[in-house]
Amino acid sequence: MESLTTTTATILTTPFTSLRTKPHSLTLSNPKFNPFPSLKPLTLPLSSPPYTPLIPKSTTDDAAGAGATTTTAPSPRNLKARLRNGETLYGLFLLSFSPTLAEIAGHAGYDFVVVDMEHGHGGISDALHCLHALAASGTAAILRVPETTATWAKKALDLGPQGIMFPMIDSPEWAHKAVSYCRFPPSGLRGTAHPVVRASKYGIDEGYIGNYLDELLIMCQVESEEGVGNVGEIAAVDGVDCVQMGPLDLSASLGYLWDPGNKKVREVMREAERKVLESKNDDVERGAYLSGFALPHDGPKELRLRGYHMVSGAVDVGLFRSAAVDDVMSFKMSDGSESEDGEGKEGDEKYWSE
């Protein structure tokens, strides 16, 4: 008891200034600072082969030659590597922020899912749950931020998505800003907390700083009359990997809010598409890939035929809305005379017991 009392008294009487005689263990003055020196990247053996989705994700068959496509299990490569390999990627926009719908989308076979913080109701915390669900299904996540600022980019990138989409990029100056928000100093303005964020596996991925730009797809959305006028210069900005066309905002900018399929809008879109495609011109190191969103008058197949490298075919909310409306209309339009044991019970009903 006497020993404990003596020790306690010694601690309480130790002047605080003595605590500064040794450098703090987390000081950043050391350029080789590593808060987790004993941690090495983990390699976990797989006890079973990777899951193959019901509808396999799209890829190109190198052995079959150019122009031939096939389906296979999910590619372990990231989006940038797949684009460089000549694949056309098909994705979905997620506005509901439902992890369940995100996971279903991944298992259904979408190559990527855009978690939309611009028009969806959720923020960073909500997006994290969707990224967890997409990771569980082996599907690439892209985060669309609500505005092009360093703060939104920093918080989004710390979550570790494969891609980030910046809205309303109207000039090459804004494209340069967007890229700078994705790069650490001295080449950019991104704030750094890489030893403790999800993007670096919370510091366990010691190679993150060396390869983060190789694995990040930076997408600039062009969706105004001014933007399409500068789209060639935007696509040529170093670090811009992809130009995402925004047909709805563009139609509004041109004065055709209620008529996105107007001939004038289509002509402006085609010219912008041509400039982006010319920027790439089969050079994997220069220019930008072309990405777009399908509309009822301009479907995903049409976008692919025009050379789009990434196509988003639907929105999760829209898919559910259409399915729900069709289901209700199917019931209300029927006369109730059909037998429950009649034909047509080959859908989901076969999974339910009597």
C-alpha positions in Angstrom: 0.0 0.0 0.0 2.9 2.3 0.8 4.5 1.6 -2.5 1.3 2.4 -4.4 0.9 5.7 -2.5 4.5 6.7 -3.2 4.1 6.0 -7.0 0.8 7.9 -7.1 2.4 10.9 -5.4 5.3 10.8 -7.8 3.0 10.9 -10.9 0.9 13.7 -9.5 3.9 15.9 -8.7 5.7 15.4 -12.0 5.7 18.7 -13.8 3.9 18.7 -17.2 6.9 20.4 -18.8 8.8 17.1 -18.5 6.4 15.5 -20.9 7.9 17.6 -23.6 11.4 16.3 -23.2 10.6 13.5 -25.6 9.1 13.9 -29.1 5.5 13.0 -29.4 5.0 9.5 -30.9 2.8 10.9 -33.7 4.9 13.9 -34.7 4.7 14.6 -38.5 8.2 16.2 -38.6 9.6 12.8 -39.7 9.0 12.5 -43.5 9.2 8.7 -43.1 6.5 8.7 -40.4 4.5 5.4 -40.3 2.1 5.0 -37.4 1.7 1.3 -38.0 5.3 0.1 -38.7 4.6 -3.5 -37.6 1.6 -3.9 -39.9 2.1 -5.5 -43.3 -0.4 -6.0 -46.1 -2.5 -9.1 -45.5 -2.9 -11.9 -48.0 -5.9 -14.1 -47.2 -6.2 -17.5 -48.9 -9.6 -18.2 -50.5 -11.2 -21.4 -49.5 -13.6 -21.4 -52.5 -13.6 -19.9 -56.0 -15.0 -16.4 -56.4 -18.8 -16.1 -56.7 -20.1 -15.8 -60.3 -23.1 -13.5 -60.6 -26.4 -14.6 -62.1 -25.7 -12.2 -65.0 -21.9 -12.1 -65.3 -20.2 -8.7 -65.6 -19.2 -7.7 -69.1 -15.6 -8.0 -70.4 -13.8 -8.4 -73.7 -12.3 -11.7 -74.8 -8.7 -10.8 -75.7 -8.2 -14.1 -77.5 -11.3 -13.6 -79.7 -9.9 -10.4 -81.2 -11.2 -6.9 -81.4 -15.0 -6.5 -81.6 -15.8 -9.8 -80.0 -17.3 -9.8 -76.6 -18.2 -12.4 -74.1 -19.2 -12.8 -70.5 -17.1 -14.1 -67.6 -16.7 -13.8 -63.9 -16.1 -10.4 -62.3 -12.7 -9.0 -63.3 -10.4 -8.4 -60.4 -9.0 -5.3 -62.3 -10.2 -1.8 -61.5 -12.3 0.4 -63.8 -9.3 2.2 -65.3 -7.6 -1.0 -66.2 -10.7 -2.4 -67.7 -11.3 0.7 -69.8 -7.7 0.6 -71.0 -8.3 -3.0 -72.0 -11.1 -1.8 -74.3 -14.1 -2.9 -72.3 -17.4 -1.1 -72.5 -18.7 -0.9 -68.9 -22.4 -0.9 -67.9 -23.6 0.7 -64.7 -26.4 2.0 -62.5 -27.1 5.2 -60.6 -28.1 4.6 -56.9 -30.2 7.4 -55.5 -32.0 5.5 -52.7 -28.8 5.0 -50.7 -30.2 1.5 -49.9 -27.3 -1.0 -49.2 -29.7 -3.8 -50.1 -30.4 -2.4 -53.6 -26.7 -1.7 -54.0 -25.8 -5.3 -53.2 -28.5 -6.6 -55.5 -27.2 -4.4 -58.3 -23.7 -5.8 -57.8 -24.9 -9.4 -57.8 -27.1 -8.7 -60.9 -23.9 -8.0 -62.9 -23.5 -4.2 -63.2 -19.9 -3.3 -63.7 -20.2 -0.2 -61.5 -22.7 1.7 -59.4 -22.7 5.4 -59.0 -23.7 6.4 -55.5 -25.2 9.8 -56.2 -24.8 12.4 -53.5 -25.8 15.2 -55.9 -29.4 14.2 -56.4 -29.8 11.5 -53.8 -30.8 12.4 -50.3 -27.8 10.8 -48.6 -24.3 12.1 -47.6 -21.0 10.6 -46.8 -22.2 8.4 -43.9 -25.0 7.0 -46.0 -22.7 6.3 -48.9 -20.3 4.3 -46.7 -23.0 1.6 -46.1 -23.5 1.3 -49.9 -19.8 1.0 -50.5 -19.7 -1.9 -48.0 -22.5 -3.6 -49.9 -20.9 -3.1 -53.3 -17.6 -4.4 -51.9 -19.4 -7.6 -50.7 -20.6 -8.2 -54.3 -17.3 -7.3 -55.9 -18.6 -4.3 -57.7 -16.8 -1.0 -58.3 -18.3 2.1 -56.6 -18.2 5.6 -58.0 -19.2 8.5 -55.8 -20.8 11.6 -57.3 -20.2 14.6 -55.1 -22.9 17.3 -54.8 -20.4 20.1 -55.8 -16.9 20.5 -57.0 -15.0 21.4 -53.8 -11.9 20.2 -52.0 -13.9 19.3 -48.9 -16.4 17.1 -50.7 -13.7 15.5 -52.7 -11.6 14.8 -49.6 -14.4 13.1 -47.7 -15.5 11.1 -50.7 -12.0 9.9 -51.6 -11.2 8.9 -48.0 -14.0 6.3 -48.3 -12.0 4.5 -51.1 -14.3 4.5 -54.1 -12.8 3.4 -57.5 -14.1 6.6 -59.1 -15.3 10.1 -58.3 -17.6 12.2 -60.4 -17.6 16.0 -60.3 -20.7 17.8 -61.5 -21.0 21.0 -63.6 -17.5 21.2 -65.0 -17.8 24.0 -67.5 -14.2 24.9 -68.3 -10.7 23.4 -68.3 -9.9 25.6 -65.2 -12.6 23.8 -63.3 -11.3 20.5 -64.6 -7.8 21.3 -63.3 -9.4 22.2 -59.9 -11.2 18.9 -59.8 -8.0 16.9 -60.5 -6.1 18.9 -57.9 -8.7 18.0 -55.2 -7.8 14.3 -55.9 -4.1 14.6 -55.7 -1.9 14.9 -52.6 0.5 17.8 -52.3 2.7 18.9 -53.9 0.8 18.1 -57.1 -2.6 18.7 -55.6 -4.7 20.0 -52.7 -6.1 16.8 -51.2 -6.0 16.7 -47.5 -4.2 13.7 -46.1 -5.2 11.2 -43.4 -4.1 8.2 -45.4 -2.8 6.2 -42.4 -6.3 5.9 -40.9 -9.0 6.1 -43.6 -10.9 3.3 -45.5 -9.2 4.2 -48.8 -5.9 2.8 -47.5 -7.5 0.0 -45.6 -7.1 2.1 -42.5 -3.3 2.2 -43.0 -2.8 -1.5 -43.6 -2.3 -1.0 -47.4 1.2 0.4 -47.2 1.3 0.9 -51.0 -1.7 3.2 -51.2 0.3 6.4 -51.5 2.3 5.0 -54.4 -0.6 3.7 -56.5 -3.7 5.6 -55.5 -3.8 7.6 -58.8 -3.4 4.5 -60.9 -6.6 3.1 -59.4 -8.8 6.2 -59.2 -11.1 7.2 -62.1 -11.6 10.9 -62.1 -14.8 11.9 -64.0 -15.8 15.4 -65.0 -19.5 15.9 -65.8 -20.2 18.2 -68.8 -23.8 19.3 -68.7 -24.2 22.9 -69.9 -23.9 24.9 -73.1 -20.7 26.5 -71.8 -19.3 23.1 -70.8 -19.9 21.4 -74.2 -18.3 24.5 -75.8 -15.1 23.7 -73.9 -15.4 19.9 -73.8 -12.4 19.3 -76.0 -10.2 21.3 -73.6 -11.7 19.6 -70.6 -11.0 16.2 -72.0 -7.4 17.1 -72.6 -6.7 18.2 -69.0 -4.1 16.0 -67.4 -5.7 13.7 -64.9 -9.2 13.8 -66.3 -9.9 10.2 -67.1 -13.5 10.4 -68.2 -16.0 12.9 -69.4 -19.6 12.2 -68.3 -22.2 13.8 -70.5 -25.3 15.2 -68.6 -28.2 15.2 -71.1 -30.9 16.5 -68.9 -29.0 19.5 -67.5 -27.7 20.2 -71.0 -31.2 20.3 -72.5 -32.3 22.7 -69.8 -29.2 24.9 -70.4 -30.1 25.0 -74.1 -33.7 26.0 -73.3 -35.4 22.6 -73.8 -36.0 21.5 -70.3 -39.1 19.5 -71.3 -37.7 18.2 -74.5 -34.3 16.5 -73.9 -34.7 14.7 -77.2 -35.0 17.9 -79.2 -33.0 18.0 -82.5 -30.9 20.9 -81.3 -30.0 19.1 -78.1 -29.1 16.0 -80.0 -26.8 17.9 -82.4 -25.0 19.6 -79.5 -24.6 16.2 -77.8 -23.2 14.6 -80.9 -20.6 17.3 -81.4 -19.5 17.1 -77.8 -19.3 13.3 -78.0 -17.1 13.6 -81.2 -14.6 15.9 -79.4 -14.2 13.6 -76.4 -13.7 10.5 -78.6 -11.1 12.4 -80.7 -9.3 13.3 -77.5 -8.7 9.6 -76.7 -8.1 8.4 -80.3 -6.9 5.0 -79.2 -4.2 6.5 -76.9 -4.6 5.0 -73.4 -2.4 7.7 -71.9 -4.0 10.8 -73.4 -7.5 12.2 -73.5 -10.6 11.1 -71.8 -13.1 8.2 -72.0 -16.7 9.0 -72.9 -19.4 8.2 -70.3 -23.1 8.8 -70.5 -26.6 8.2 -69.1 -29.3 6.5 -71.2 -32.7 8.1 -71.7 -35.9 6.7 -73.2 -35.2 8.4 -76.6 -31.5 7.4 -76.4 -31.0 4.0 -75.0 -27.9 2.2 -73.7 -27.4 0.2 -76.9 -27.4 3.5 -78.9 -24.8 5.0 -76.6 -22.6 1.9 -77.0 -22.9 2.1 -80.8 -21.8 5.7 -80.8 -18.6 4.8 -79.0 -19.4 5.4 -75.3 -16.9 3.6 -73.0 -19.2 3.7 -69.9 -23.0 3.6 -70.0 -25.4 4.0 -67.1 -28.6 2.4 -68.1 -31.0 3.2 -65.2 -31.5 4.6 -61.7 -32.5 2.3 -58.9 -35.5 4.5 -57.9 -36.6 4.5 -61.5 -36.4 0.7 -61.8 -38.4 0.2 -58.7 -41.0 2.9 -59.7 -41.5 1.3 -63.1 -41.8 -2.2 -61.6 -44.2 -1.0 -58.9 -46.5 0.9 -61.3 -46.6 -2.0 -63.7 -47.4 -4.4 -60.9 -50.3 -2.2 -59.6 -51.6 -1.6 -63.1 -51.5 -5.3 -63.9 -53.7 -6.0 -60.9 -56.1 -3.2 -61.3 -56.6 -3.7 -65.1 -57.4 -7.4 -64.7 -61.0 -8.5 -64.3 -60.2 -11.0 -61.6 -61.4 -14.0 -63.7 -58.0 -15.6 -64.1 -57.5 -18.7 -62.1 -54.7 -18.7 -59.5 -53.7 -22.1 -60.9 -53.7 -20.9 -64.5 -50.8 -20.1 -66.8 -48.3 -17.3 -66.2 -47.2 -18.6 -62.7 -43.6 -19.1 -63.9 -42.1 -16.0 -62.2 -41.3 -15.4 -58.6 -44.4 -17.4 -57.5 -42.6 -20.7 -58.1 -40.4 -20.0 -55.2 -43.3 -19.7 -52.7 -44.8 -22.7 -51.1 -48.5 -23.3 -50.8 
